[in-house]
Amino acid sequence: MTESVSDLTVVVPYMGAHCNVLRDLIGDGERMTKYWSRLAQHDVGFLDSLLLAACRHLSEKHHNQEFFRQLAIQYKLASVRLLNEAISAAISPVSDSTISTVLMLAFDEVRLTNLGF
């Protein structure tokens, strides 16, 4: 799937065979990836959490696993730091991007638990 968003071209590989979340969503998965792409374009914290998920996937599939594990740690720390800043600065209500980042970090924790880490 390829989509242009202003000056950004988003290319999302077909993950239906590998991603349990997208596999179950079928048609909704495409809408979700478009929303994620737009959100990541405007929100550094969410971009970090998406890159975290990508690095976790690559750390399982790529021959240079340790490199992607270390990169995942860097993105996770950056996500947590930005999330902490957002929560500390927020009066109310919490933004959609903050909730999205929390969900991505929770997904990462569940994934790590399922992998036995």
Backbone torsions as a table, in degrees:
resi	resn	phi	psi	omega
1	MET	NA	133.7	176.6
2	THR	-129.1	135.7	179.7
3	GLU	-142.8	138.8	174.6
4	SER	-96.7	130.5	176.6
5	VAL	-124.8	106.7	-172.5
6	SER	46.2	-117.8	-178.7
7	ASP	-90.5	4.8	-174.9
8	LEU	-106.8	130.7	173.1
9	THR	-105.2	124.7	-177.2
10	VAL	-103.7	125.5	176.2
11	VAL	-120.4	117.2	-178.2
12	VAL	-114.6	119.6	178.2
13	PRO	-67.4	155.7	177.3
14	TYR	-69.2	115.0	-176.5
15	MET	-111.2	7.1	-176.8
16	GLY	-56.2	-33.0	-178.6
17	ALA	-81.0	-19.6	-173.6
18	HIS	-113.1	-26.9	-173.6
19	CYS	-102.2	114.2	-179.2
20	ASN	-60.4	-37.0	-178.2
21	VAL	-66.0	-51.8	-178.0
22	LEU	-69.8	-32.2	179.4
23	ARG	-60.5	-40.4	-178.3
24	ASP	-76.5	-22.2	-175.8
25	LEU	-86.8	-22.6	-177.6
26	ILE	46.5	-104.3	-176.3
27	GLY	-65.2	-33.6	179.9
28	ASP	-69.2	-23.4	-179.6
29	GLY	-61.6	-38.8	179.2
30	GLU	-66.4	-43.7	177.1
31	ARG	-62.3	-40.0	-178.8
32	MET	-64.3	-44.1	-179.6
33	THR	-66.5	-33.4	175.3
34	LYS	-64.9	-44.3	178.5
35	TYR	-62.8	-44.9	179.4
36	TRP	-60.1	-41.8	-179.2
37	SER	-62.4	-43.7	178.7
38	ARG	-65.6	-42.6	-180.0
39	LEU	-65.0	-42.4	-179.7
40	ALA	-65.1	-29.8	179.0
41	GLN	-65.2	-29.0	-175.2
42	HIS	-111.1	-5.2	-174.5
43	ASP	-134.4	108.3	-177.3
44	VAL	-62.7	-37.7	179.7
45	GLY	-62.5	-42.7	178.7
46	PHE	-71.1	-36.6	175.9
47	LEU	-59.9	-44.6	177.2
48	ASP	-58.9	-40.5	-178.9
49	SER	-71.9	-32.4	174.0
50	LEU	-67.0	-42.3	177.7
51	LEU	-66.1	-32.8	173.9
52	LEU	-59.3	-48.5	179.6
53	ALA	-62.1	-40.5	178.8
54	ALA	-64.0	-41.9	179.3
55	CYS	-66.7	-37.7	176.5
56	ARG	-60.7	-44.1	179.0
57	HIS	-62.5	-47.5	-178.9
58	LEU	-66.1	-30.7	178.9
59	SER	-67.4	-20.0	176.8
60	GLU	-90.3	-29.7	-169.8
61	LYS	-107.0	-25.9	-172.3
62	HIS	-89.6	152.4	-179.8
63	HIS	-69.1	-23.4	179.7
64	ASN	-98.9	62.5	-172.6
65	GLN	-62.2	-42.0	-176.4
66	GLU	-63.3	-38.6	177.7
67	PHE	-58.4	-46.8	-177.8
68	PHE	-73.2	-28.7	174.1
69	ARG	-64.6	-44.4	179.3
70	GLN	-65.7	-40.7	177.9
71	LEU	-64.0	-38.9	177.2
72	ALA	-61.0	-41.2	178.3
73	ILE	-61.6	-42.3	178.8
74	GLN	-62.0	-44.2	179.3
75	TYR	-67.5	-35.8	179.0
76	LYS	-66.1	-44.6	178.4
77	LEU	-61.8	-41.2	178.3
78	ALA	-64.3	-41.2	178.9
79	SER	-63.1	-45.7	-179.0
80	VAL	-65.1	-41.0	179.2
81	ARG	-62.1	-47.5	179.5
82	LEU	-66.7	-35.9	177.2
83	LEU	-64.4	-42.9	177.3
84	ASN	-59.7	-43.1	178.6
85	GLU	-64.2	-41.8	-178.9
86	ALA	-65.2	-42.2	-179.5
87	ILE	-69.1	-39.6	179.6
88	SER	-65.2	-36.0	-176.8
89	ALA	-85.0	-21.0	-174.6
90	ALA	-72.4	134.7	173.9
91	ILE	-91.1	-60.7	175.3
92	SER	169.0	148.0	-10.8
93	PRO	-78.8	167.1	178.0
94	VAL	-73.4	140.4	-175.5
95	SER	-75.1	161.0	176.2
96	ASP	-59.9	-38.7	-178.4
97	SER	-67.3	-34.6	176.9
98	THR	-66.2	-43.6	178.0
99	ILE	-63.6	-41.2	178.9
100	SER	-62.2	-42.2	179.4
101	THR	-65.5	-41.0	177.3
102	VAL	-59.9	-44.4	179.7
103	LEU	-63.1	-41.3	178.8
104	MET	-65.7	-39.3	178.1
105	LEU	-67.7	-37.7	176.4
106	ALA	-65.2	-41.8	176.9
107	PHE	-58.7	-40.8	178.8
108	ASP	-63.5	-41.4	178.9
109	GLU	-64.6	-41.6	177.8
110	VAL	-63.4	-43.0	179.3
111	ARG	-61.2	-44.0	179.1
112	LEU	-63.8	-40.4	178.5
113	THR	-62.9	-43.3	179.1
114	ASN	-65.4	-27.9	178.6
115	LEU	-84.3	-6.8	178.6
116	GLY	88.5	21.2	178.3
117	PHE	-93.5	NA	NA
